[in-house]
Amino acid sequence: MQLSKYPRVKLIHSPTPLEYLENLTQHLDGPDIYIKRDDCTGLAFGGNKSRKLEFLIGDALKNKADVIITAGAVQSNHCRQTAAAATKFGMECIIVAKPSWSKEYNGNLFLDELLGAKLVLLEEDNEALDQGGKLSMEETIENLMADLKTKGKNPYYIPVGGSNSIGSLGYISMTMELIAQANEMGIEIGSMVAASGSGGTQTGMILGADVEKSGIQTVGMAISSDATIVIPKLKDLCNQTSDYYELGLSYDEKDIIFNDNYIGEGYGIPSEEMIEAVKLLARKEGIILDPVYSGKAFAGMVDLIKKGYFDKSKAVVFIHTGGTPALFVYSDSFREYIQN
Ligand SMILES: *Cc1c(COP(=O)(O)O)cnc(C)c1O
């Protein structure tokens, strides 16, 4: 697949490191465990969304956009990275933010404003606070787009998580990068594991592995919704993206591996397993995970390794998708667990 055919801007430090987790591998006595450091993509504390944004901002510039509109939870890592990417390319950024577990003015919310984004905060029941009406997130976005157009602006909408076919190309690209690194290092990868939310990351990984005919299995770990809701969406996004880039691949629901056993009580709500996983990687390897996505996905991977789910003769690669700025709004939840 010829990535250079598609509009793209440079946002990230790449290739991101592929590191061997020697202490953790010994501790768990399973397959070799590696970590792909996409928390180190570089842009405004990094994370997976920056890879998608290289193609999304490329497309926005091709369309001569001057304002970027996107949406997410108040602690959205996607919104933070979008704010940084938009400002770097001279565009305004408007973020429509839904309330979630933490309401603290810190972490990503603080960084959004620091990066110059304009925030439209929605209430619990999806009312737009500063619009005074009962508007859903979608309606709020539509109204903002229409309003900007009447003012002579050219807004470009990036969906929640940047998860459409254009954004997914970022993770096709990541997978190609990872396979090249693994070949160079002489590593045979059996599985890649990542947190899966809006689906663009997992879609890109599945397609990337297939485009390269690598035989690598992609395990998506749920952080919000159940498999019955997410798998059909992932299947659709995989097929749409394959069609969009004319890759000639097709997917059924049974081709998608998505594990929803490690969500805990819900999106952004801390679980004991997540806290233990974050603590484990911090203390074994000095690497920091996030509480909403990578912490829960890592907890799932560790549990699956303990249960013998993975082929021990091949490496398992955890894709660290970032999100660490959100950790600081969770410090109170961690306190009782980390003092011993
Ligand atoms: C957005 C995000 C994910 C999930 O990626 P999707 O493409 O939305 O599935 C995983 N980890 C972190 C830290 C994220 O911010």
PDBQT file of the ligand as one rigid body, heavy atoms in Angstrom, charges set to zero:
ROOT
HETATM    1  C1  LIG A 401      -8.739   7.360  21.788  1.00  0.00    +0.000 C 
HETATM    2  C2  LIG A 401      -7.848   6.476  22.573  1.00  0.00    +0.000 A 
HETATM    3  C3  LIG A 401      -7.856   5.077  22.378  1.00  0.00    +0.000 A 
HETATM    4  C4  LIG A 401      -8.822   4.376  21.478  1.00  0.00    +0.000 C 
HETATM    5  O1  LIG A 401      -8.619   4.639  20.128  1.00  0.00    +0.000 OA
HETATM    6  P1  LIG A 401      -9.862   4.533  19.146  1.00  0.00    +0.000 P 
HETATM    7  O2  LIG A 401      -9.276   4.748  17.814  1.00  0.00    +0.000 OA
HETATM    8  O3  LIG A 401     -10.828   5.607  19.565  1.00  0.00    +0.000 OA
HETATM    9  O4  LIG A 401     -10.484   3.197  19.306  1.00  0.00    +0.000 OA
HETATM   10  C5  LIG A 401      -6.968   4.314  23.091  1.00  0.00    +0.000 A 
HETATM   11  N1  LIG A 401      -6.118   4.884  23.975  1.00  0.00    +0.000 NA
HETATM   12  C6  LIG A 401      -6.094   6.213  24.199  1.00  0.00    +0.000 A 
HETATM   13  C7  LIG A 401      -5.149   6.727  25.212  1.00  0.00    +0.000 C 
HETATM   14  C8  LIG A 401      -6.955   7.060  23.513  1.00  0.00    +0.000 A 
HETATM   15  O5  LIG A 401      -6.918   8.368  23.748  1.00  0.00    +0.000 OA
ENDROOT
TORSDOF 0
